[in-house]
Amino acid sequence: MTVVGFLRALTLAAAAASLGALILMVFRTFSFGHREYLSAPRGYGGRGLVYAFGRGMLDKESVSRHRPTMAGGALYHMAIFAGLAYVLWMALPLRISPSLWAFRPLLLAGAIVGLSLFIKRTAKSHLRRLSCPDDFFANLFVDGFLSMALLHTFIPALEPVLLGFSVLLFVYIPLGKIRHCFFFFYTRIVFGLHFGRRGALPGSGREA
Amino acid sequence: MENLTSKRDPYEEKLDNLTDADIAKILAELRRRLKAPEIAAAHTCIRCGLCADACHYYLTNGELEDLPAYKLNLVLGVIKHHFTPVGRLAGRWVGGKKLDKVLVREWVDVLFGRCSGCGRCTVNCTSGINIHGLIRAARGALAAAGLVPPELQSTVMMAVEQGNNMGIPRDEWLETLAWIEEELQAETGDPGARIPVDAKGARLLYTVNPREPKFFPLSLLAAAKLFYAAGESWTFSSDHYDVTNYGLYSGDDAYAGLLSERLAKAREGLGAEVLVLGECGHGFASTRWEAPEWLNKRFPFPVQSILEVAAGYVREGRIRLDPSKNKKPLTLHDPCNLVRLGGIVEEQRYLLKRAVTDFREMTPNRQKNYCCGGGGGQLSMTRYAKRRLAAGRIKADQIRKTEAEVVVAPCHNCIDQLSELNREYKLGTQVRTVIEVVADALVLPQKPAAPLP
């Protein structure tokens, strides 16, 4: 087996291990039990869910007062998913070449936005003091990954470096803050159901 | 020096002399309260800090400790360190925090002293983490070690031991009701108008904030007029009428459950169909939403806000309102526990639009309203009063911008805070409850309406 072949296999193994670890974390989290709602509902949990993943994603001050950060954050996440897809595409024994024109702008934008978020976290006193080392490290780690993926689209010889980087990233995902990508959805579901059944979210209750 | 030492606040001394056993109690109680959503929150919060603008404390004071994400991570850090493998493994690298004496002191100052539990951060959190719920869980953990600020704890204990949080003796309560009954008769011109007490088989059991008999008896009169005009079959309980529940604020589920259960038992004893909660935001959230979970049982009867009941009367044509009786420009404050966290959003608007001629919304309003600062037990915790009044500036500015002459709130805690803000920020407004305004607009029946069977 060639070095690249070995690294491709290792990348896939790391990705699978990362996914497995995240799934284990979810099971462990669920082992704490779920809250049983015993009060009579006044609204509709389902409508709360629709709000939580629909209008409620944008209808808040954390969005309206921070449009550049939120837009940047959305772009950053899209770029990360694109980067991961790019690496897995490369590591899997597929004979289709990814369309570089689709990846390059996204990876470039993601790397720039990621770096801007790092600068923001470092420069703003309260945000810096709120942060733990993982916040800075995970941010830079992902920025490095996106930059490496972008470079690889121009210089295919960098494949072993990109694959090595990817292995480390996959190993780090369940250990650091990147794991929020899994738990975000659960937290949002709980939010929608909890307040939806109270009729406390717009459109979730009986209106007078 | 000895004298100075002996005069130290015993609460501060207790915080200084915490033992490992105290820390263990806090952790055990925190662990008991953890369910999947709380653990998930520890994995979800990315400390983006975008919740900052949601908090009236942060917006007015601007200290790091006021930032909701900071408050949240004081709790999540402990959860991570003590209850998650990643937190145990990576510790401070991932924001894990070992609970020790210094951190307990910070918990007390920040979680009790810089949060009114309004939940505005929760709905503005990019991930939807129940920030105020986690803060309450941590307050409850502190309560297990006897570390609730004494002014708040004494309010809880007053209600537990005396039956109401103002310590009003039963005779005084009954005398007040007798006096209000005379006022009702005078206002309605009907010598048969009654304020029923312990009336078996009445349809509604009505509960109030003890501040009403103590300081605002006209609120009692307003509700009595409303029921009279609707021909309602209702009653007060002579013993358990206190809708407030400071256990919600102290975080102590056992006491909170006890206080709500008393109301449920009073309803059962009198055979009333519906438990009606007076104008009290946290009282509504407590008994309507939280109590079944505190008590681990479903209530086999409806629990309603007086606003729902009154709006029902208007819809059913049981009462008539004349808005020309309330001509002053009026604005509405949305109590957080009733509206954002309780779901009673439109009823008060439905009533006010029919009871006044010039109703003006604050901006923002409804679920997005700013807290007045009176929740979270802040009104009782005098040690944090300066912060509370400073944090109320946002609400004062909102009121001023409406140029209203009257501000109404369906919550007596909010009324107290709004009255203080009125003085502090020289707003020059009248502060009233929704039902008081509705009662002023009532067109009383020529003949008394017959009570429902």
Interface residues (C-beta under 8 A of the other chain):
Chain A: M25 R28 T29 F30 S31 F32 G33 H34 R35 E36 Y37 L38 S39 A40 R42 G43 A52 G56 K60 E61 S62 V63 R65 H66 T69 M70 G73 K124 S125 H126 L127 R129 L130 S131 C132 P133 D134 D135 F137 P174 L175 G176 K177 R179 H180 F182 F183 F184 Y186 T187 R188 V190 F191 G192 H194 F195 R198 G199 A200 L201 P202 S204 G205 E207 A208
Chain B: L34 K35 A36 P37 E38 I39 A40 A41 H43 T44 C45 I46 R47 C48 G49 L50 C51 A52 D53 A54 L64 L67 A69 Y70 N73 P85 V86 L89 A90 R92 W93 V94 G95 T122 V123 N124 C125 T126 S127 G128 I129 N130 R288 W289 E290 A291 P292 E293 N296 K297 R298 F299 P302 V303 A311 R315 V339 R340 L341 G342 G343 V345 E346 E347 R349 Y350 R366 Q367 K368
